[in-house]
Amino acid sequence: MARTDKELLILGLLEQQDMYGYQMIEMLERRSNHMFTLKAGTLYPILHELERQGLVSSYEGQPDAGKPRRYYRLTREGRHALKRQKAQWKAYAQAVNQVLGEPEGGAGYA
């Protein structure tokens, strides 16, 4: 999975709610049926880069139990970037489906 694909998935997770790193790792695995996995050593550099770009921000949060955690949230710029990346992904997926799919008219393959 390319870095930009990982960024898209991370932004997509944060679109729905603020999350801390381990929560993102677990949610990504669960929602992708274990197709996509990230290690902390991969996730945090991406989060730091997204934060540097102004697409996410972070804050210290106190869970109900345990030590404080660093939560990440999508910024307004992050929401705009996610919208653009989703549109690009949909166009890409549509093009791939057209190449792999049945030809127009349903005639099948020769």
SULPE-V113314 format. One line per field, one symbol per residue. ss: DSSP state (H for helix, E for strand, C for the rest). psi: psi as a letter, one per 30 degrees, with the letter a starting at -180 (. if undefined). A space follows every 10 residues. Layout:
BEGIN
ss->???
psi->???
END
This chain:
BEGIN
ss->CCHHHHHHHH HHHHHHCCEE HHHHHHHHHH HCCCCCCCCH HHHHHHHHHH HHCCCEEEEE ECCCCCCCEE EEEECHHHHH HHHHHHHHHH HHHHHHHHHH CCCCCCCCCC
psi->kleeeeeeee eeefeelkll eeeeeeeeee fghgekkkle feeeeeeeee eefgfllllk ljlekalllj lklkleeeee eeeeeeeeee eeeeeeeeef lklkfgfak.
END
